[in-house]
Amino acid sequence: MSMLHERISQFRKMASDDPDNELGHFRLGQLLLEDNQLDEAVKCFRRTLELSPQFSKVYQLLGTCLMKLDKRGDAIETLKKGYAIADERGDNIPRDEMSKLLVQLGEAAPTPKKAAAAAGPGDGFRCQRPGCTAGAHARQLPRPPMSDELGKRIHESVCAECWEYWLKNLSIKVINEMRLDLSTEQGQGVYDQMMKETLGLA
């Protein structure tokens, strides 16, 4: 089994064991898209949006799948909706990518509504975790959660709310659903990889 198919199998199990885990469905969709399993990827992304409708990056990836499947109308509708959500949240990278995809489909590039907005309270720190709901109100961790290089990356890239969500919720699900033994090198390696992928650091 290739590494990609092994990762697909891991996240398929996670999504199956915990149907309400939006990040499990999201990562499975990403991997299926990478493997060109487009119809299955579309299902994963649609389920992710049912659970987390403000998850702007998912609209970009879902639109990409629909374009590859020659579903132009659905792709345009998805990308326009995603663009508006990304613009409202200040998610500039997926917003700009969706604008490019719309232009590829022959649509006019949308005009950002919030481009000229001044920075307000809570602005400045941008969390990199896919699906972060804090947006412009994200708070940086006061210090790195670990003393190693990964702890430094988490401090620089992941907001306090998302780190707490991982630590108190998602990490427990990963350990239980994947039956990880953290006393082994293999179990710790899988745990670390899942943490990096979940936090957008992979």
C-alpha positions as a printed NumPy array, in Angstrom:
array([[  0.   ,   0.   ,   0.   ],
       [  1.371,   3.411,  -0.941],
       [  1.834,   6.138,   1.688],
       [ -1.053,   8.108,   0.167],
       [ -3.407,   5.129,   0.292],
       [ -2.326,   4.418,   3.857],
       [ -3.211,   8.003,   4.842],
       [ -6.546,   7.679,   3.027],
       [ -7.265,   4.501,   4.989],
       [ -6.4  ,   6.216,   8.286],
       [ -8.639,   9.202,   7.684],
       [-11.43 ,   7.068,   6.236],
       [-11.445,   5.203,   9.543],
       [-11.442,   8.453,  11.506],
       [-14.337,   9.879,   9.484],
       [-16.253,   6.608,   9.824],
       [-15.66 ,   6.246,  13.573],
       [-16.561,   9.884,  14.242],
       [-18.989,  11.126,  11.549],
       [-19.17 ,  14.577,  13.164],
       [-15.405,  15.199,  13.017],
       [-15.18 ,  17.875,  10.317],
       [-11.392,  17.725,  10.201],
       [-11.453,  13.992,   9.544],
       [-13.742,  14.507,   6.555],
       [-11.684,  17.493,   5.389],
       [ -8.356,  15.666,   5.424],
       [ -9.921,  12.609,   3.798],
       [-11.296,  14.833,   1.053],
       [ -7.89 ,  16.439,   0.499],
       [ -6.214,  13.047,   0.172],
       [ -8.925,  11.691,  -2.143],
       [ -8.552,  14.786,  -4.332],
       [ -4.799,  14.17 ,  -4.439],
       [ -5.531,  10.57 ,  -5.494],
       [ -8.012,  11.819,  -8.143],
       [-10.941,  10.056,  -6.438],
       [-13.06 ,  13.09 ,  -7.21 ],
       [-16.595,  11.849,  -6.542],
       [-15.574,  10.565,  -3.109],
       [-13.71 ,  13.797,  -2.392],
       [-16.831,  15.815,  -3.231],
       [-18.838,  13.791,  -0.683],
       [-16.201,  14.434,   1.989],
       [-16.088,  18.165,   1.334],
       [-19.892,  18.456,   1.326],
       [-20.039,  16.636,   4.664],
       [-17.343,  18.956,   6.038],
       [-19.438,  21.981,   5.07 ],
       [-22.52 ,  20.489,   6.699],
       [-20.532,  20.379,   9.935],
       [-18.58 ,  23.622,   9.467],
       [-20.279,  25.923,   6.917],
       [-17.766,  28.771,   7.521],
       [-14.774,  26.574,   6.558],
       [-13.749,  28.669,   3.53 ],
       [-10.868,  26.49 ,   2.311],
       [-13.318,  23.626,   1.734],
       [-15.261,  25.671,  -0.822],
       [-12.049,  26.176,  -2.786],
       [-11.264,  22.458,  -2.83 ],
       [-14.867,  21.454,  -3.52 ],
       [-14.959,  23.931,  -6.413],
       [-11.726,  22.443,  -7.75 ],
       [-13.247,  18.941,  -7.667],
       [-16.396,  20.103,  -9.432],
       [-14.317,  21.806, -12.137],
       [-12.372,  18.591, -12.709],
       [-15.696,  16.743, -12.979],
       [-16.927,  19.284, -15.601],
       [-19.744,  20.443, -13.325],
       [-19.326,  24.104, -14.241],
       [-22.582,  25.43 , -12.787],
       [-22.094,  23.714,  -9.446],
       [-18.473,  24.852,  -9.35 ],
       [-19.415,  28.499,  -9.963],
       [-22.134,  28.425,  -7.299],
       [-19.784,  26.808,  -4.775],
       [-16.898,  29.177,  -5.464],
       [-19.055,  32.313,  -5.293],
       [-20.499,  31.241,  -1.951],
       [-17.058,  30.321,  -0.668],
       [-15.579,  33.596,  -1.882],
       [-18.191,  35.602,   0.053],
       [-17.544,  33.597,   3.239],
       [-13.756,  33.866,   2.901],
       [-14.027,  37.608,   2.252],
       [-16.247,  38.122,   5.293],
       [-13.88 ,  36.122,   7.532],
       [-10.728,  37.729,   6.191],
       [ -9.437,  34.405,   4.817],
       [ -7.497,  36.098,   2.024],
       [ -5.587,  33.115,   0.619],
       [ -8.592,  30.858,  -0.154],
       [-10.567,  33.944,  -1.219],
       [ -7.963,  34.896,  -3.813],
       [ -7.616,  31.295,  -5.016],
       [-11.378,  31.067,  -5.534],
       [-11.295,  34.31 ,  -7.477],
       [ -8.697,  32.782,  -9.835],
       [-10.829,  29.651, -10.278],
       [-13.902,  31.741, -11.121],
       [-11.909,  33.622, -13.761],
       [-10.81 ,  30.259, -15.212],
       [-14.496,  29.389, -15.508],
       [-15.156,  32.572, -17.478],
       [-16.662,  34.549, -14.603],
       [-15.676,  38.073, -13.638],
       [-13.336,  38.286, -10.643],
       [-15.403,  39.223,  -7.559],
       [-14.599,  42.466,  -5.776],
       [-13.488,  42.069,  -2.154],
       [-15.871,  43.872,   0.189],
       [-13.484,  43.959,   3.131],
       [-10.249,  44.846,   1.342],
       [-10.228,  48.388,   2.678],
       [-11.295,  47.524,   6.211],
       [ -8.962,  48.83 ,   8.871],
       [ -7.494,  46.51 ,  11.441],
       [ -9.525,  46.456,  14.616],
       [ -9.326,  44.867,  18.056],
       [ -8.123,  41.278,  17.855],
       [ -6.627,  41.669,  14.383],
       [ -3.028,  40.85 ,  13.569],
       [ -2.65 ,  37.149,  14.374],
       [ -3.802,  34.756,  11.665],
       [ -4.327,  31.154,  12.71 ],
       [ -3.248,  28.598,  10.096],
       [ -5.437,  25.724,  11.293],
       [ -7.919,  24.666,   8.606],
       [-11.387,  25.472,   9.862],
       [-10.345,  27.931,  12.562],
       [-13.492,  29.775,  13.606],
       [-11.747,  32.653,  15.408],
       [-10.965,  34.595,  12.221],
       [ -9.713,  38.092,  12.947],
       [-10.344,  37.568,  16.679],
       [ -7.74 ,  34.815,  17.026],
       [ -5.469,  35.048,  20.08 ],
       [ -1.879,  33.877,  19.961],
       [ -0.693,  31.42 ,  22.582],
       [  1.263,  33.27 ,  25.304],
       [  4.215,  30.878,  24.819],
       [  5.141,  27.775,  22.788],
       [  3.287,  24.716,  24.169],
       [  6.453,  22.588,  23.817],
       [ 10.128,  23.515,  23.964],
       [ 11.057,  21.935,  20.61 ],
       [ 10.85 ,  23.245,  17.03 ],
       [  7.268,  21.979,  16.623],
       [  6.217,  23.911,  19.718],
       [  7.721,  27.049,  18.193],
       [  5.807,  26.474,  14.926],
       [  2.556,  25.963,  16.827],
       [  3.136,  29.214,  18.738],
       [  3.754,  31.092,  15.477],
       [  0.914,  29.558,  13.473],
       [ -1.922,  28.254,  15.682],
       [ -4.228,  30.337,  17.862],
       [ -4.919,  29.595,  21.514],
       [ -8.499,  28.448,  20.815],
       [ -7.432,  25.918,  18.174],
       [ -4.615,  24.539,  20.316],
       [ -7.027,  24.027,  23.208],
       [ -9.537,  22.393,  20.826],
       [ -6.83 ,  19.978,  19.646],
       [ -5.538,  19.238,  23.134],
       [ -8.887,  18.711,  24.886],
       [-10.95 ,  17.234,  22.051],
       [ -9.345,  16.148,  18.805],
       [ -6.188,  14.596,  20.254],
       [ -8.272,  12.261,  22.426],
       [-10.324,  11.224,  19.401],
       [ -7.161,  10.542,  17.397],
       [ -5.717,   8.359,  20.159],
       [ -8.953,   6.432,  20.702],
       [-10.122,   6.068,  17.107],
       [ -6.703,   5.048,  15.795],
       [ -5.898,   3.002,  18.909],
       [ -2.502,   4.651,  19.283],
       [  0.002,   3.49 ,  21.865],
       [  1.993,   6.639,  22.636],
       [  4.61 ,   4.629,  24.503],
       [  5.854,   3.293,  21.152],
       [  7.854,   5.214,  18.577],
       [  5.354,   4.302,  15.847],
       [  2.351,   5.435,  17.904],
       [  4.021,   8.735,  18.807],
       [  5.007,   9.266,  15.161],
       [  1.444,   8.774,  13.929],
       [  0.151,  11.07 ,  16.694],
       [  2.628,  13.823,  15.788],
       [  1.778,  13.531,  12.085],
       [ -1.956,  13.729,  12.794],
       [ -1.403,  16.765,  15.017],
       [  0.6  ,  18.563,  12.314],
       [ -1.969,  17.765,   9.622],
       [ -4.872,  18.805,  11.844],
       [ -3.216,  22.093,  12.797],
       [ -2.226,  22.902,   9.215],
       [  1.492,  22.382,   9.838],
       [  2.109,  19.313,   7.641]])
